[in-house]
Amino acid sequence: MKSEIDSKELYKLMVEASPNALLLIDKSGKILHINKSAEELFQYLQHEILGQTIDILVPGKYANKHPANRTEYFKKPETRSMGIGRDLFGMRKDKTEFPAEIGLNPILIAKKKYVLATVIDISERKKHETEINLRNKQLAELSFKLTQLNNQLEIKNKNISESIEYARNIQLSILPEKTELKKYFQDLVLYYSPKDIIGGDFYWFKQNGNIKSIAVVDCTGHSVPGAMLSIVVFSLLNEVRDENPDADTGDQLSLLHSKLYSFLQQEKGEDYSQDGCDISLCKIDCENRTIQYSGARQNLYLFKENEIDVIKATSKSIGGCSVFGLPEPKRSFKTENIQLKATTLIAMTTDGIIDQLDKNDKVFGYKNFKNILLANKENSGSQIDENLAKKIDLWKKDTEQLDDMLAIMFKL
């Protein structure tokens, strides 16, 4: 045996340089040589392991089958990796086990068959694989939960959207029809574009004999909160008109403020809603060509010939405490009485159109609003409506609509 091993001295020098554990084994399973890497891996010195069978390096639960597997291999030895598709383990001197990757390489020395086994400790690889598998499992579980949450959100969003769509029908049902308004106002223009499905802007109309009352209202907020407040203000505006049909517009706005202030319990301070609305309110006598106007932070615009008259509103809103946070259940609003001579285009608008930004963050502004109406004041209502809509749509083409938009115009 010793002479056979001596004849392989050159071979031994080569295998000693390998970073992997190498073991030379004969047909009976005896270990004839191991390199330094194998000593370090299995914790045996050469003199402790040479002559022992390879079975001492096989964990007990695999040891019984190992001799038969070895015999079968030597019947038809070939280079191959062991354990493809299953886990293999080696056992150290202290009986601890480690996952291993094993390669078998048959060699022929002096016409005798041997196998050179390559053993690699893959503990770190397995550790990383376990971590990756754990993370993949966690990601899969998280993905499943996210999918469930997404499905739930889609259902909730669908239900919310359906509810808002239904609320839109309710909100639209209280507004006067455009066709109805056209019966009372020459060349009527109605531009109404909520930011969302529903909004806080609305228009209001009532007739009392020859007097027609019309208002454009901008409630605080948009979407659902704005729409809820708009229903309240709409109802209170009806109360004010029904209870005080002959009161001037300034007194009617004062009454509207007091009713909203009381309804929302705003005297209780910041813990309660301090919201309200801006409004322009007109009482129009078409026969006598007179307009009575009052506004809360919303001006009235009169376009006649080459002139623009801006009738200033009171610089206070409807609802809420004073600017100092003090209770203000009563609030005064000025009344303007206007006698018209020449045909005039009358315009009321909320600030949604005026404050809209374009893609360069430039506001639409009052100048654009006034210029487009001044250029179209001789046109029919449908032409003004179309040109105004085109101008606004072009302005906000590449940006988000920021607020509800509402404008009403007519000629007198």
C-alpha positions in Angstrom: 0.0 0.0 0.0 2.8 2.4 0.9 4.6 1.9 -2.4 1.4 2.7 -4.3 0.9 5.9 -2.3 4.6 6.8 -2.9 4.2 6.5 -6.6 1.6 9.2 -6.4 3.8 11.8 -4.7 3.4 14.2 -7.6 -0.4 13.8 -7.5 -0.4 14.5 -3.7 1.5 17.8 -4.3 -1.1 18.9 -6.7 -4.1 18.1 -4.5 -2.5 19.7 -1.5 -2.8 23.0 -3.3 -6.6 22.7 -3.7 -8.7 25.0 -1.6 -11.4 22.3 -1.5 -11.3 19.2 0.7 -10.0 16.2 -1.4 -10.1 12.6 -0.3 -8.6 9.6 -2.1 -10.7 6.5 -1.5 -10.3 2.9 -2.7 -12.9 0.4 -3.7 -13.5 -0.8 -0.2 -14.1 2.8 1.0 -10.8 3.2 2.8 -9.4 6.7 3.0 -5.9 6.6 1.5 -5.1 10.3 1.5 -6.6 13.7 2.4 -5.3 17.2 1.8 -4.9 20.0 4.3 -8.3 21.5 3.4 -9.9 18.1 4.3 -8.2 18.1 7.6 -9.5 21.5 8.4 -13.0 20.7 7.2 -13.4 17.4 9.0 -11.2 18.2 12.0 -9.2 15.0 11.6 -5.4 14.9 11.2 -4.1 12.6 8.5 -2.8 9.9 10.9 -6.2 9.8 12.6 -8.2 9.1 9.5 -6.0 7.3 7.0 -7.1 3.7 6.7 -10.5 4.5 8.1 -13.6 4.0 5.9 -15.3 7.0 4.4 -18.3 6.0 6.5 -16.9 7.8 9.6 -17.5 11.1 7.7 -21.1 10.2 6.9 -23.9 11.2 9.3 -25.5 8.3 11.1 -28.9 8.6 9.4 -27.2 8.1 6.0 -24.4 5.7 7.1 -26.4 2.4 6.6 -27.1 3.1 2.9 -23.7 4.5 2.1 -21.7 1.1 1.6 -24.3 -0.1 -0.9 -24.2 3.2 -2.8 -20.4 3.1 -2.9 -20.4 -0.5 -4.2 -22.9 0.4 -6.9 -20.8 3.4 -7.9 -17.6 1.4 -8.4 -19.5 -0.9 -10.8 -19.7 1.9 -13.2 -17.5 4.8 -12.0 -17.9 8.2 -13.7 -17.3 11.8 -13.0 -20.5 13.2 -11.4 -21.9 15.5 -8.7 -23.7 13.7 -5.9 -27.0 14.5 -4.5 -28.5 16.6 -7.4 -32.0 17.5 -6.2 -31.4 16.5 -2.6 -29.4 17.7 0.4 -26.1 16.0 1.3 -24.2 16.3 4.7 -20.8 15.6 6.0 -19.8 14.9 9.6 -16.9 16.3 11.5 -14.8 14.6 14.2 -16.9 16.2 16.9 -20.1 14.7 15.2 -21.4 18.1 14.0 -22.9 18.0 10.6 -22.6 20.4 7.7 -24.3 20.7 4.3 -21.9 19.6 1.6 -21.5 19.6 -2.2 -19.7 16.5 -3.3 -18.0 15.6 -6.6 -16.7 12.2 -7.5 -13.9 11.7 -10.0 -12.8 8.1 -10.8 -9.0 7.7 -11.4 -6.9 4.6 -12.3 -3.6 4.1 -10.5 -1.5 0.9 -11.3 -4.6 -0.6 -12.9 -6.6 -0.2 -9.7 -9.7 1.9 -9.4 -9.9 4.8 -6.9 -12.1 7.8 -6.5 -11.1 11.3 -5.7 -13.9 13.0 -3.8 -14.2 16.7 -3.7 -16.1 18.1 -0.7 -17.2 21.7 -0.3 -18.8 23.1 2.9 -21.9 25.0 1.6 -23.1 26.1 5.0 -22.8 29.8 4.1 -24.5 29.2 0.8 -27.3 27.3 2.5 -27.6 30.1 5.1 -28.0 32.7 2.4 -30.4 30.4 0.5 -32.5 30.0 3.7 -32.5 33.8 4.2 -33.4 34.4 0.6 -36.2 31.7 0.8 -37.4 33.3 4.0 -37.5 36.7 2.4 -39.1 35.4 -0.7 -41.8 33.7 1.5 -42.3 37.0 3.4 -42.5 38.9 0.1 -45.0 36.4 -1.3 -47.1 36.7 1.9 -46.8 40.5 1.7 -47.7 40.4 -2.0 -50.7 38.3 -1.2 -51.8 40.7 1.6 -51.2 43.7 -0.7 -53.3 42.0 -3.4 -56.1 41.4 -0.9 -55.9 45.0 0.3 -55.8 46.3 -3.2 -59.0 44.2 -4.0 -60.6 45.5 -0.9 -59.6 49.1 -1.8 -61.0 48.6 -5.3 -64.3 47.4 -3.9 -64.4 50.3 -1.4 -63.4 52.8 -4.1 -66.1 51.4 -6.4 -68.7 51.8 -3.6 -67.5 55.3 -2.8 -67.5 56.3 -6.5 -71.1 54.9 -6.8 -72.1 56.8 -3.7 -70.6 60.0 -5.0 -72.2 59.6 -8.4 -75.5 59.2 -6.7 -74.8 62.2 -4.5 -74.1 64.1 -7.8 -77.6 63.2 -9.0 -79.0 64.6 -5.7 -76.9 67.8 -6.0 -77.8 68.4 -9.7 -81.5 67.8 -8.9 -81.7 70.9 -6.7 -80.1 73.1 -9.3 -82.2 74.9 -11.8 -82.1 73.5 -15.4 -80.1 75.5 -17.9 -83.0 75.4 -20.3 -85.2 76.9 -17.6 -82.8 79.7 -16.9 -82.7 80.5 -20.7 -86.4 81.4 -20.5 -85.6 84.3 -18.1 -82.2 85.5 -19.3 -81.1 86.6 -22.7 -78.0 84.9 -24.2 -77.4 82.9 -21.0 -74.0 81.4 -20.4 -73.5 78.7 -17.8 -70.0 77.2 -17.3 -70.2 74.6 -14.5 -67.2 72.3 -13.9 -66.7 70.7 -10.5 -63.1 69.7 -9.7 -64.4 66.2 -8.7 -67.7 64.5 -9.4 -69.5 66.8 -6.9 -68.4 70.1 -5.6 -69.0 73.2 -3.4 -69.9 75.6 -6.2 -73.5 76.0 -7.1 -76.0 78.4 -8.7 -79.4 79.4 -7.4 -82.5 81.1 -9.0 -85.9 82.3 -7.7 -88.6 84.5 -9.2 -90.9 86.8 -7.4 -93.3 88.5 -9.8 -91.2 90.6 -12.2 -88.1 90.2 -9.9 -85.6 87.5 -10.7 -83.1 86.5 -8.1 -79.9 84.7 -9.1 -76.8 83.8 -7.2 -73.4 82.2 -7.8 -72.0 80.5 -4.7 -68.6 79.1 -3.8 -68.7 77.1 -0.6 -65.5 76.3 1.3 -63.8 73.2 -0.1 -64.7 71.0 -3.0 -65.8 67.3 -3.5 -67.8 65.8 -0.7 -67.2 68.4 2.1 -67.9 71.3 -0.3 -71.0 69.5 -1.7 -72.4 68.9 1.9 -72.0 72.5 2.7 -73.6 73.6 -0.6 -76.8 71.7 0.3 -76.9 73.5 3.6 -76.3 76.9 2.1 -78.8 76.2 -0.8 -81.5 75.4 1.8 -80.7 78.4 3.9 -80.8 80.7 0.9 -84.3 79.4 0.1 -85.3 80.1 3.7 -84.0 83.7 3.5 -85.8 84.4 0.2 -89.1 82.8 1.3 -89.1 84.6 4.6 -87.9 87.9 3.3 -88.7 88.1 -0.4 -88.8 92.0 -0.5 -85.6 92.5 1.6 -82.7 94.0 -0.4 -79.8 91.8 -1.3 -77.5 93.1 1.4 -80.0 92.3 4.1 -80.6 88.9 2.6 -76.8 88.1 2.8 -76.8 89.3 6.4 -79.6 86.9 7.2 -77.9 84.1 5.3 -74.7 84.7 7.4 -76.7 84.6 10.7 -78.6 81.4 9.7 -75.4 79.6 8.6 -73.5 80.8 11.7 -76.3 79.4 13.9 -76.8 76.2 12.0 -73.1 75.3 12.2 -72.8 76.4 15.9 -69.9 78.6 14.9 -70.2 80.6 18.1 -68.5 77.7 19.8 -65.2 78.5 18.1 -62.5 76.5 16.3 -63.8 73.2 17.6 -66.8 73.6 15.3 -66.7 74.3 11.5 -65.9 77.9 10.7 -66.6 77.2 7.0 -68.9 79.3 4.9 -69.2 80.6 1.3 -68.5 83.5 -1.0 -71.5 84.6 -3.0 -72.7 87.1 -5.6 -76.4 87.7 -5.4 -78.5 89.8 -7.8 -82.2 90.8 -7.9 -83.0 91.8 -11.5 -86.0 93.7 -12.9 -85.8 93.1 -16.6 -88.6 95.5 -17.4 -87.0 98.5 -15.7 -83.5 97.3 -16.5 -82.3 97.5 -12.9 -80.0 95.3 -10.9 -79.7 95.1 -7.2 -76.4 93.4 -6.2 -74.6 92.4 -3.0 -71.6 90.2 -2.8 -69.5 88.4 -0.2 -66.0 88.4 -1.7 -67.3 87.9 -5.2 -67.5 90.9 -7.5 -70.1 91.6 -10.3 -68.8 92.4 -13.8 -70.7 94.5 -16.3 -69.5 94.6 -19.9 -71.0 97.4 -22.1 -69.6 98.8 -25.3 -65.9 99.1 -24.6 -66.1 99.5 -20.9 -65.9 97.1 -18.0 -67.5 98.0 -14.7 -66.4 96.0 -11.7 -68.9 96.2 -8.8 -67.0 95.4 -5.7 -68.3 93.0 -3.1 -68.0 93.3 0.6 -64.7 91.8 1.7 -66.2 89.3 4.1 -67.5 85.8 3.6 -70.8 84.3 4.7 -70.3 82.2 7.9 -67.5 81.9 10.4 -66.2 84.1 13.3 -64.5 87.4 12.7 -60.9 87.6 11.4 -59.8 87.9 15.0 -61.6 84.7 15.9 -64.3 86.5 17.8 -68.0 85.6 17.6 -69.8 87.5 14.8 -73.4 86.3 14.5 -74.3 89.4 12.6 -72.5 90.7 9.6 -73.4 93.6 7.2 -73.2 93.5 3.4 -73.5 96.6 1.2 -76.2 96.8 -1.5 -75.6 98.3 -4.9 -78.5 99.5 -7.1 -77.6 99.7 -10.8 -79.6 101.3 -13.7 -78.6 99.9 -17.1 -79.1 101.9 -20.3 -77.2 100.1 -23.1 -77.3 96.4 -23.6 -74.9 94.9 -21.0 -73.3 91.5 -20.5 -73.5 90.7 -16.8 -71.1 88.1 -15.4 -70.7 86.4 -12.0 -68.0 83.9 -11.3 -66.4 81.9 -8.5 -62.6 82.0 -8.1 -62.0 78.5 -9.5 -61.6 79.9 -13.1 -59.5 82.9 -12.0 -57.1 80.8 -9.8 -56.5 78.0 -12.3 -52.9 77.4 -13.2 -51.4 76.4 -16.5 -48.4 74.1 -17.1 -46.1 77.0 -16.2 -47.9 77.7 -12.9 -49.3 81.0 -14.3 -52.8 81.8 -13.0 -55.7 82.4 -15.5 -56.4 85.6 -13.7 -59.1 88.3 -13.9 -57.4 89.9 -16.9 -57.9 86.8 -19.1 -61.4 86.4 -17.8 -62.3 90.1 -18.6 -60.5 90.1 -21.9 -62.3 87.1 -23.3 -65.7 88.4 -22.3 -64.9 91.9 -23.6 -64.0 90.3 -27.0 -67.2 88.2 -27.0 -69.7 90.6 -25.6 -71.4 91.1 -28.9 -71.7 87.3 -29.6 -74.6 85.1 -28.7 -74.7 83.2 -25.4 -73.8 79.9 -27.1 -70.7 81.5 -28.8 -69.6 83.0 -25.5 -70.1 79.7 -23.8 -68.1 77.8 -26.4 -65.2 80.4 -26.6 -64.9 80.6 -22.8 -64.9 76.8 -22.5 -62.2 76.5 -25.2 -60.0 79.1 -23.5 -60.3 77.4 -20.0 -59.7 73.9 -21.4 -56.6 75.1 -23.3 -55.3 76.9 -20.2 -55.6 73.8 -18.0 -54.7 71.3 -20.7 -51.5 70.0 -19.2 -52.3 70.5 -15.5 -54.8 69.4 -12.8 -57.9 71.4 -12.2 -57.4 73.0 -8.8 -60.9 73.9 -7.8 -64.6 73.9 -8.7 -65.4 76.3 -11.6 -68.6 78.2 -12.1 -69.6 81.3 -14.1 -73.0 82.6 -15.2 -73.4 85.4 -17.8 -76.4 86.9 -19.5 -77.4 90.1 -21.3 -79.8 92.8 -20.1 
